[in-house]
Amino acid sequence: MTLRLENLLSLDFATMIADPADTVSQLEKFTGANGIDSAVFNRRVNDLGNSHWVPPAELSEEETAAINLYLSAA
């Protein structure tokens, strides 16, 4: 499988928190989904201090390749 930059969406966490409406707009445009509620950014999930916290999974080779592709094009 060949990864293409047009199939990648990069979101900055700080921007996501500062401007959820813009993030939702980007997500909707990229995915074709409509009506995403920006209030989802107000809900915390999988907090480190939470007793149900689950550590993140390791990135797959394909995910790592996608990140490297994005970074090399930046």
N, C-alpha and C positions, 0 to 999 in steps of 0.2 A: 504494500500500500504506500502510495506517495502522499506525503503531507503537503498541503498548500496553505499559504498564509491567509487566503480568503476564508479558510475553514477554521481559523483561530480567532478567538475574541479575548483580548487582554483587558482586564478590569483592575484598576488601582483601588486598594482597600480604603485608603484615606478619602479618595474621591467618592467612593461608594457611600461612605458614611456622611460626608459633607453634602453630597448632592444626590440623594437616592432617586429623585425623579429623572435625572439625566441617566443614571445607571439603568433604571427600568426601561427608558427609551432605547438605550443601546441594546439591552437584552431582547426587547421586543423586536427591534429591527433585525438583529442577528438571527434569532430563532424563529421568527414568524409568529410567535405567541403574542396574544393581545390581552389586555386587561390585567397585567401583573400589578398586584397591590404593593406599593412601596413600603407599606407598613411592615412587611416581612423583615425589613432591615432593622426594625426595632426589637426584634425577638432574638434573644441569645440562645444558641444551641451548642451543645458539646463544649461547655466551658471547662477549662482545666480544673477548676475547683469543684466541679459537679461530681457527685459520687458515681454517676453513670457515664463519665467521660470516656471516650474511646479514642486512642491515639490514631492519627491519620495513617492511612495505608501508604506503603512505599509506592513511588511512581513507577509505572510500567516503562518498558523501553520505548514504546510508542509515545507516551506522555513526555518522557524526557527528550525525545527527538523533536517533538512539537515545540517545547520550550526553547531548545537550542536553535531551532529554525527561526523562531520569532526573535530571539536575541541577536542572531547573526544578521537579521534584516534591519534591525533597529539602528 
